[in-house]
Amino acid sequence: MGKGKIAITLDKEFVGELDRLVNEHVFQNRSQAIQEAVSEKLLRMKHGRLTKECAKLDPVFEKALAEEGLVEDMSQWPQY
């Protein structure tokens, strides 16, 4: 995946924390720390949307849909 360059402004306390983490070798540099933080936040937001959409589903309907045709299919399954 290609990378793009952006400029951001952070509070001094956050810059200090980033520098501390870089000095402690938690991250190679500020860019890596910020990239990982943004990636993690976007992933959490994506999962949050998925959770909200899943909450809209009707469990009874979804179960019936998943089991549709299962009774007929079971007769065709080999015995173990």
Residue, then its C-alpha position, 0 to 999 in steps of 0.5 A: m500500500g502506498k503512503g501519503k505525507i500529511a502534516i498534523t498539529l498536536d498538543k505539546e503533551f502528546v508530542g512529548e509522549l510520542d518522543r518518550l515512546v520513541n526514546e524507549h524504543v516502543f516505536q521507531n519514530r513519531s510517524q510510526a506511532i501516529q500511523e499505528a494510532v490512526s490505524e487502530k482508531l479506524l479499525r475500532m470505528k469500523h468494528g463499531r459500525l459493524t456492531k451497530e448493523c448487526a444489532k439491527l438483525d432479527p436473530v429469529f429470522e437470521k437463524a431460520l434463514a441459516e437453517e433453511g433447507l437444512v432438514e432436506d440436506m441432512s438426509q443426503w449427508p453420509q453417515y460417519 
